[in-house]
């Protein structure tokens, strides 16, 4: 079962297929991550909290 490397939340295989770098089986950050976000092909610290 794929999970986020940052927060360990479950992600679907479809999400991994779209957002993980080629050759990786999990994503580095997901929508549930409050402290990081994707910025193109890179990962960066969030400038503000994205908590729900």
C-alpha positions as CSV (number, residue, x, y, z in Angstrom):
1,X,0.0,0.0,0.0
2,X,1.6,3.3,-1.0
3,X,2.1,6.0,1.5
4,X,3.5,9.5,1.7
5,X,7.2,9.6,2.7
6,X,6.7,12.8,4.7
7,X,3.6,12.2,6.8
8,X,3.0,8.5,6.1
9,X,-0.6,9.0,5.0
10,X,-2.2,6.6,2.6
11,X,-2.1,7.6,-1.1
12,X,-3.7,5.8,-4.0
13,X,-1.6,4.1,-6.6
14,X,-3.0,6.5,-9.2
15,X,-1.8,9.5,-7.1
16,X,1.7,7.9,-6.9
17,X,1.7,7.3,-10.7
18,X,0.9,11.0,-11.3
19,X,3.0,12.8,-8.6
20,X,5.9,10.5,-7.7
21,X,9.2,11.0,-9.5
22,X,9.8,8.3,-12.2
23,X,11.0,5.1,-10.6
24,X,9.7,5.8,-7.1
25,X,6.9,3.7,-5.5
26,X,5.7,6.4,-3.1
27,X,5.3,10.2,-3.1
28,X,7.6,12.6,-1.1
29,X,4.6,14.9,-0.1
30,X,0.8,14.6,-0.4
31,X,-2.2,17.0,0.1
32,X,-2.4,16.0,3.8
33,X,1.1,17.3,4.5
34,X,0.9,20.6,6.5
35,X,4.6,21.5,6.5
36,X,5.7,20.8,2.9
37,X,4.3,21.1,-0.6
38,X,5.2,20.3,-4.2
39,X,6.7,23.2,-6.2
40,X,7.0,21.8,-9.7
41,X,9.4,18.9,-9.5
42,X,10.8,20.1,-6.1
43,X,9.5,20.0,-2.6
44,X,9.6,23.1,-0.3
45,X,8.5,24.2,3.1
46,X,5.0,25.6,3.2
47,X,4.9,29.3,3.8
48,X,1.7,29.1,5.9
49,X,-0.2,26.3,7.5
50,X,-2.5,24.3,5.2
51,X,-4.2,22.5,8.1
52,X,-7.9,21.7,7.8
